[in-house]
Amino acid sequence: MANILLAHEPAIRLAFFGGMLGGMAAWETLAPRRRRAISRWTRWPGNLGIVVLNTLALRLTFPVAAVGVAAIAEERGWGLLNNVALPDWTRIIIAFLLLDLAIYLQHVMFHAVPALWRLHRMHHADLDFDVTTGARFHPVEILLSMGLKLAVVAALGAPAVAVLVFEIVLNATSMFNHANLRLPAGVDRMLRWIVVTPDMHRVHHSIVVDETNSNFGFNLPWWDRLLGTYQAQPAAGHEGMTIGLDIFRDPGQLRLDRMLVQPLVGAVGRYPINRRGHGDADDKASWIEPSALADRLGREPQPLIIDVRGPDEFAGELGHLAGARNIPLPELPQHLRDLDRFKERPVVLVCRTQMRSAKAAAMLREAGFRDVAVLRGGMVEWARRTGPARADVATRPR
């Protein structure tokens, strides 16, 4: 039986991949957890195109895959498990568990090392969360991951059957836990003790840094619980949370060519675990979600909204919020004295995405403003959630 499985490994893996992709896509259409923010026609060409590129890159770079290395290791007596007397079933279980732990630790490493985060953030830059997100990885990350996996398989001496089963299960659970599925709350609570569920992993794709750096498991949920990286729910709730990062918010970044160059674009930002408190102005920003700002606009005290885009953007297709004062970022320093009377009032800063707003927030804090927040994702995120703003009244300072 084992020989038959190994002989047909590529066909078996392809069949499982196609079956899971089709099954999860149908399921999330019938029972979605969240309203789709961006159409599949916008996101899927890039997400599925990267799968094709990754497959070609692996075929051209590695003459044998993980199962092949495991078979060679068994034949030549390499690795720990090939040199201890254990029943076959015990070796398979141990290998499966240790391979899953290795994937968990690798995932943490890609969040901790800034250079590796640049590669991995392409996975997190998806603006929505569905089954195709589970296959969206940069080709360089895929090659590095395969190199690490081959080294672990050889050192561990994992049985070839265990590696094949692990690869199939990992592929299937990755698509399952990235799917936009609505599970009954009781079923989710029970399932997440034995497998990573969509609600559990969706937290990891939050724009909030502390949530991004949690729930690293792809398959088994135990490592997050044992090693202190488990977070049960997103603070804003699953419907209210924002998916993605605070950069690459423009839907144009979902194109395949843009995805491939994302590791080279912009600063490393505030997400890497070892970079907290280093560098960018947005590291020190306080954030307000679009839904929270919408609620706040209807209550006292009303925040002062300062839109730091240029006049053309302010009047452009994304619109602007009612009552917003338009002070372009380069002009802000000369208006600080005029704004002194608002120092005790809540201030919300707005721009297209959020980078200029974060810089403006740093200026206002240095000038003594106490309650300053930045609209998370800017007007792009506001428009994505509510449609372009329509404001009857907006002011520019005289």
C-alpha positions in Angstrom: 0.0 0.0 0.0 2.8 2.4 1.0 4.6 1.7 -2.3 1.5 2.4 -4.3 1.0 5.8 -2.5 4.6 6.8 -3.1 4.5 5.8 -6.7 1.5 8.0 -7.4 2.4 10.9 -5.1 2.1 13.8 -7.7 -1.3 12.6 -8.9 -2.6 12.1 -5.3 -1.5 15.5 -4.2 -2.9 17.2 -7.3 -6.3 15.4 -6.8 -6.5 16.5 -3.1 -5.5 20.1 -4.0 -8.2 20.3 -6.8 -10.8 18.6 -4.7 -10.2 20.8 -1.6 -10.0 24.0 -3.7 -13.3 23.3 -5.4 -15.0 22.0 -2.3 -14.0 25.0 -0.1 -14.9 27.5 -2.8 -18.4 26.0 -3.1 -18.8 25.8 0.7 -17.8 29.4 1.3 -20.2 30.5 -1.5 -23.1 28.7 0.2 -22.2 29.7 3.9 -19.8 32.7 4.0 -18.5 34.0 7.3 -18.0 37.5 6.1 -19.4 39.6 3.2 -16.9 39.6 0.3 -15.0 42.9 0.3 -13.4 42.5 -3.1 -14.6 40.3 -6.0 -13.0 37.0 -6.8 -12.4 38.3 -10.3 -10.1 40.9 -8.8 -8.2 38.6 -6.4 -8.2 35.1 -7.8 -6.1 35.7 -11.0 -3.2 36.8 -8.8 -3.7 34.2 -6.1 -4.0 31.3 -8.5 -1.3 32.7 -10.9 1.2 32.6 -8.0 0.4 28.9 -7.5 1.4 28.1 -11.1 4.6 30.1 -10.7 5.4 28.4 -7.4 4.9 25.0 -8.9 7.2 25.7 -11.8 9.9 27.2 -9.4 9.9 24.1 -7.2 10.1 21.7 -10.2 13.0 23.7 -11.7 14.9 24.1 -8.4 14.5 20.8 -6.6 15.1 17.5 -8.4 13.3 15.7 -5.6 10.5 16.8 -3.3 10.1 16.1 0.5 8.8 12.6 -0.1 11.7 11.7 -2.3 14.2 12.9 0.3 12.4 10.8 2.9 12.7 7.7 0.7 16.4 8.3 0.2 16.9 8.9 3.9 15.1 5.6 4.7 17.2 3.7 2.1 20.5 5.1 3.5 19.7 5.2 7.2 19.8 9.0 7.6 18.1 10.8 10.4 17.0 10.1 14.0 13.9 7.9 13.3 15.8 5.7 11.0 18.2 4.8 13.8 15.9 4.0 16.7 13.9 0.8 17.1 10.2 1.9 17.0 7.1 0.4 15.4 6.3 1.9 12.1 3.1 3.5 13.3 4.9 5.2 16.2 7.5 6.6 13.8 4.8 8.0 11.5 3.0 9.7 14.4 6.2 11.2 15.8 7.3 12.4 12.4 3.9 14.0 11.7 3.9 15.9 15.0 7.5 17.1 14.6 7.0 18.2 11.0 4.0 20.2 12.1 6.0 21.8 14.9 8.8 22.7 12.4 6.2 24.4 10.2 4.9 26.4 13.2 8.4 27.5 14.1 9.3 28.4 10.5 6.1 30.6 10.4 7.1 32.4 13.6 10.6 33.0 12.1 9.2 34.5 9.0 7.3 37.0 11.2 10.4 37.7 13.4 13.2 38.3 10.8 12.6 41.6 8.9 14.1 40.3 5.7 11.9 37.2 5.8 8.8 39.2 6.7 9.3 41.2 3.5 8.7 37.9 1.6 6.0 36.6 3.9 3.9 39.8 4.0 2.8 39.1 0.4 0.6 36.4 2.0 -0.8 38.9 4.4 -1.3 41.6 1.9 -4.5 39.9 0.5 -7.4 42.3 1.1 -9.8 39.5 1.7 -9.6 36.1 3.2 -10.8 33.0 1.4 -9.6 29.6 0.2 -7.1 31.0 -2.4 -5.3 33.0 0.3 -4.0 29.7 1.6 -2.0 29.2 -1.5 -0.8 32.8 -1.9 3.0 32.8 -1.0 5.9 34.5 -2.7 8.0 32.2 -4.9 11.2 33.0 -2.9 9.4 32.1 0.3 8.2 28.8 -1.2 11.8 27.9 -2.2 13.2 28.8 1.2 10.4 26.8 2.9 11.1 23.8 0.7 14.8 23.9 1.5 14.1 24.0 5.3 11.5 21.2 5.0 14.0 18.9 3.1 16.6 19.5 5.8 14.1 18.7 8.6 12.9 15.6 6.8 16.5 14.3 6.3 17.6 15.1 9.9 14.5 13.6 11.4 14.5 10.5 9.3 10.8 10.8 8.7 9.1 7.9 7.0 8.2 8.6 3.4 4.5 7.7 4.1 4.5 10.1 7.0 5.8 12.9 4.8 3.2 12.2 2.1 0.4 12.2 4.6 1.7 15.3 6.3 2.0 17.2 2.9 -1.6 16.2 1.9 -3.1 17.1 5.3 -1.2 20.4 5.6 -2.3 21.4 2.1 -5.9 20.5 2.9 -6.0 22.2 6.3 -4.4 25.3 4.9 -7.2 25.7 2.4 -9.8 24.9 5.0 -8.5 27.3 7.6 -8.2 30.2 5.1 -11.7 29.6 3.7 -14.5 32.1 4.3 -16.6 29.5 6.1 -19.3 30.0 8.7 -19.2 27.2 11.2 -21.7 27.0 14.1 -20.0 28.5 17.2 -20.2 25.2 19.2 -18.6 23.3 16.3 -15.8 25.9 16.0 -15.1 25.7 19.7 -14.8 21.9 19.6 -12.9 21.7 16.3 -10.2 24.2 17.3 -8.9 21.8 19.9 -7.8 19.4 17.2 -7.4 21.5 14.0 -6.9 25.2 13.1 -10.3 26.5 12.1 -11.1 29.4 9.8 -12.1 31.7 12.7 -9.0 30.8 14.5 -6.6 31.5 11.6 -8.5 34.6 10.4 -7.3 36.4 13.5 -3.7 36.0 12.1 -4.7 37.9 9.0 -5.9 41.0 11.0 -4.4 44.4 10.2 -3.8 44.8 14.0 -0.1 43.9 14.8 -0.8 41.9 17.9 -3.4 39.8 16.1 -1.1 39.3 13.1 1.5 37.9 15.4 -0.7 35.3 16.9 -2.2 31.9 15.8 0.7 30.8 13.7 -0.4 27.2 13.3 -1.6 26.0 9.9 -2.6 22.5 10.9 -2.5 21.5 14.6 -3.7 24.2 17.1 -1.7 22.9 20.0 1.6 24.8 19.4 -0.1 28.2 19.7 -1.7 27.2 22.9 1.4 25.6 24.4 3.8 28.4 23.3 1.7 31.4 24.2 0.7 32.7 20.7 -3.0 31.7 20.8 -5.6 34.4 20.5 -9.2 33.3 20.5 -11.0 36.2 18.6 -10.2 39.5 16.9 -10.9 42.6 19.0 -13.2 44.0 16.4 -15.1 40.8 15.8 -14.9 38.7 12.6 -17.3 40.9 10.6 -15.8 44.2 11.8 -12.1 43.3 11.6 -9.9 44.6 8.7 -8.0 41.9 6.7 -4.6 42.7 5.4 -1.8 45.1 6.3 -1.5 48.8 6.7 0.3 49.0 3.4 -0.7 47.6 0.0 -4.3 48.7 0.6 -4.9 49.6 -3.1 -6.7 46.8 -4.9 -4.2 47.3 -7.8 -1.7 45.6 -5.5 -3.6 42.3 -6.0 -2.3 42.0 -9.6 0.3 39.2 -10.0 3.1 41.5 -11.2 2.6 43.9 -8.2 2.5 40.9 -5.8 5.9 39.7 -7.0 7.7 43.0 -6.3 6.1 43.7 -2.9 9.1 42.4 -0.9 11.1 45.3 -2.5 8.5 48.0 -1.9 8.4 50.4 1.1 9.7 50.1 4.6 9.7 46.8 6.5 7.1 48.5 8.8 5.9 47.6 12.3 4.8 44.0 11.9 8.0 42.0 12.4 8.1 40.7 16.0 11.6 42.1 16.5 10.9 45.5 15.1 8.3 46.9 17.5 9.0 50.5 18.4 11.6 50.9 15.7 11.5 53.5 13.0 8.3 54.5 11.2 5.9 57.2 12.3 3.0 54.8 12.2 4.7 52.6 14.9 3.5 55.2 17.4 0.1 55.9 15.9 -3.3 55.2 17.6 -5.8 53.7 15.2 -9.5 53.9 14.7 -11.4 51.4 12.5 -13.8 52.7 9.9 -16.7 51.1 11.7 -15.7 52.7 15.0 -15.3 56.2 13.4 -18.8 55.8 11.8 -20.3 55.1 15.3 -18.3 58.0 16.8 -19.5 60.5 14.3 -23.0 60.2 15.7 -22.0 60.9 19.3 -20.6 63.8 21.4 -17.9 64.8 21.7 -17.5 65.0 17.9 -14.0 64.4 16.7 -12.2 67.0 14.6 -11.5 65.3 11.3 -8.4 66.5 9.4 -7.9 65.2 5.9 -4.3 65.6 4.9 -4.7 64.7 1.2 -4.1 67.3 -1.5 -7.1 69.3 -2.7 -7.6 67.3 -5.9 -7.7 64.0 -3.9 -10.0 65.6 -1.3 -12.5 66.4 -4.1 -11.8 63.1 -6.0 -13.6 59.8 -6.5 -13.1 58.5 -2.9 -14.9 61.6 -1.6 -14.3 63.0 1.9 -16.0 62.9 5.3 -18.6 65.5 6.2 -17.1 68.3 8.2 -13.5 67.3 7.4 -10.9 70.1 7.3 -8.6 69.7 4.4 -5.0 70.5 5.4 -2.5 68.9 3.0 0.3 67.3 4.9 3.1 69.7 3.7 0.9 72.6 4.9 0.2 71.2 8.3 3.1 72.8 10.2 2.0 76.3 9.3 -1.5 75.6 10.6 -0.6 74.1 14.0 -1.1 77.5 15.7 -4.5 77.9 14.2 -5.4 74.4 15.5 -4.3 75.1 19.1 -7.9 75.6 20.2 -8.7 72.0 19.4 -5.9 70.5 21.6 -8.4 69.1 24.1 -10.7 67.7 21.4 -10.4 64.2 19.8 -8.7 64.4 16.4 -9.0 61.9 13.6 -6.5 62.1 10.7 -7.5 60.9 7.3 -5.6 60.3 4.0 -5.9 57.9 1.0 -4.5 55.0 2.9 -2.8 56.0 6.2 0.8 56.7 5.7 0.5 60.5 5.5 -2.0 60.4 8.4 0.5 58.6 10.6 3.1 61.3 9.9 0.6 64.0 10.6 -0.3 62.3 13.9 3.3 62.4 15.0 3.4 66.2 14.2 0.2 66.8 16.3 1.5 64.8 19.2 4.7 66.7 19.2 2.7 69.9 19.2 0.8 68.8 22.4 -2.4 67.2 21.0 -3.5 64.5 23.4 -6.2 62.5 21.7 -5.0 61.8 18.1 -6.1 58.8 16.0 -5.5 57.7 12.4 -8.3 56.2 10.3 -7.1 52.6 9.7 -6.7 52.1 5.9 -7.8 55.6 5.2 -10.4 56.6 2.6 -9.6 53.5 0.5 -10.8 51.3 3.4 -13.7 53.6 4.2 -14.9 53.3 0.6 -14.3 49.6 0.5 -16.7 49.2 3.5 -19.3 51.9 2.9 -18.8 53.1 -0.7 -17.2 56.5 -1.6 -17.9 59.2 1.0 -20.5 61.8 0.1 -20.1 65.0 2.1 -22.3 68.0 1.8 -20.1 70.2 3.9 -16.3 70.2 4.1 -14.0 73.0 5.0 -10.5 74.2 4.2 -8.8 76.4 6.7 -8.6 80.0 5.7 
